[in-house]
Amino acid sequence: MLNIALFGPPGAGKGTQSALLIEKYKLIYISTGDLLRQEISEGTELGKKAADIINRGQLVSDEMIVELIEKRIMLSAGNNGILFDGFPRTMVQAYILEGLLLKLNTSLACMLSLEVPREELISRLIERGKSSGRSDDTADVIEFRLQEYDNKTKPVIEFYQFRDKYIPINGVGPIHEVFKRLTESIDKTLSNVWFNLVLTGAPGSGKGTQGRLLAKKYNLYYISTGSLLRKEVRANTEIGEIVKSVMDRGDLVSDEIVIRLIEREIKQHNNVRGFIFKGFPRTVVQAYILDGLLRRLDSTVSFCIELSASTLESIKRLSARAKTSHARAYDVNTDLIVHRLEEYNEKTVAVGNFYDKQNKFTAVDASGEESVVFDRLCDKVEKAMRILR
């Protein structure tokens, strides 16, 4: 999801630019001012309480804002992203927004701040008051609102500067020029957002082969927990000694060990466009672990693709691999192969359901020639990237 906060003092042009941005990026628009005015026009209890506060040029309570925003977000599930106009306005609201987006398993991509000189702001607001008839566009209220902005809202800048998400934009000039500055900043931000793909599927479905091909084509870093563990075994490390007997049985290695290896890989290769995770997560618990691990790096799982192969096809492929130099210890034993397939059905199939509930999942037919399967995967990956970007 592309989530943006459009920041700036009253009169900076947030409403005008928001309309253009939501059209270009197909975003859901959330303006706290519009939501409040809608409540007022409908004469709701919340609207009546808010009317008096707004007419005095003051900010309504965070409780009111959260109630309105949560309602709007829940009605907008499955969208490309959200554009927030007029929120957050305080440090407290910045933390609130973090929590709201966390519930959606997403985060804010950037805060774009329209910078306009005070004299220009006053002139714009007075002129707007003549045509709009808004009660909060009088000279006295304008001065109070700008003072409120200076006292309460500017500290939010530091909050997002610390997270490298604050982008000042020159808000003076023709509308199309300001819009161009905004879109250039958004596109640059998107180019730096990791695309993280979970590639799942039964043993023998071709995850390793296809994962490496995808990583090469899309400049992603391929992380195979199996490969990492086998590397530890070959190097006879402390971890390798622990996991060797577990892997020989075809069982799952403990989460603690896998996490250590994945964290190490990500830290060593954090200059890439994203990661492909093969062999992890294998359980719903591990899916939560991966989310937590990526959130520490201000990222998340972008999409999950399951390579779907029949049980018979998986057995045939693993038996064939047992006769090559790429054979695994568990490929040569039919009982172990069956055990691994049972493990997959019992524990890993649920991972697909986990991501499906987040609208981040699809299955791809793994049968056929390698190139044919790869083309199917590329089609799904590119669609997912377009949604993210």
Secondary structure, 3 states (H helix, E strand, C coil): CCCEEEECCCCCCHHHHHHHHHHHHCCEEEEHHHHHHHHHHCCCHHHHHHHHHHHCCCCCCHHHHHHHHHHHHHCCCCCCCEEEECCCCCHHHHHHHHHHHHHCCCCCCEEEEEECCHHHHHHHHHHHHHHHCCCCCCHHHHHHHHHHHHHHHCHHHHHHHHCCCEEEEECCCCHHHHHHHHHHHHHHHHHCCCCCEEEEECCCCCHHHHHHHHHHHHCCEEEEHHHHHHHHHHCCCHHHHHHHHHHHCCCCCCHHHHHHHHHHHHHHCCCCCCEEEECCCCCHHHHHHHHHHHHCCCCCCCEEEEEECCHHHHHHHHHHHCCCCCCCHHHCCHHHHHHHHHHHHHHHHHHHHHHHCCCCEEEEECCCCHHHHHHHHHHHHHHHHHHHC
